[in-house]
């Protein structure tokens, strides 16, 4: 067996409460090569991810963050 020591690709999703982001989350949540590092939603900022993506109810206890006032930060 060959061990694959390549690091996981870190992923952040903007607009993470959308349907398309939900499908992306569905594909990446258990993928061995990706690590979801942040989820951003202006509308759901501070709310649980499961409020817009029920399928994550038993998998995830993360909250959305909002974008900073100055996006260059």
TAPEUR-V971768 format. One record per run of one state. SS is the DSSP state (@ for helix, = for strand, . for the rest). FROM is the first residue (numbers start at 0). LEN is the number of residues. If there is no record, write none. Layout:
BEGIN
ss=SS from=FROM len=LEN
ss=SS from=FROM len=LEN
END
This chain:
BEGIN
ss=. from=0 len=8
ss== from=8 len=6
ss=. from=14 len=4
ss=@ from=18 len=10
ss=. from=28 len=5
ss== from=33 len=7
ss=. from=40 len=7
ss== from=47 len=1
ss=@ from=48 len=3
ss=. from=51 len=2
ss=@ from=53 len=3
ss=. from=56 len=6
ss== from=62 len=1
ss=. from=63 len=1
ss== from=64 len=1
ss=. from=65 len=8
END
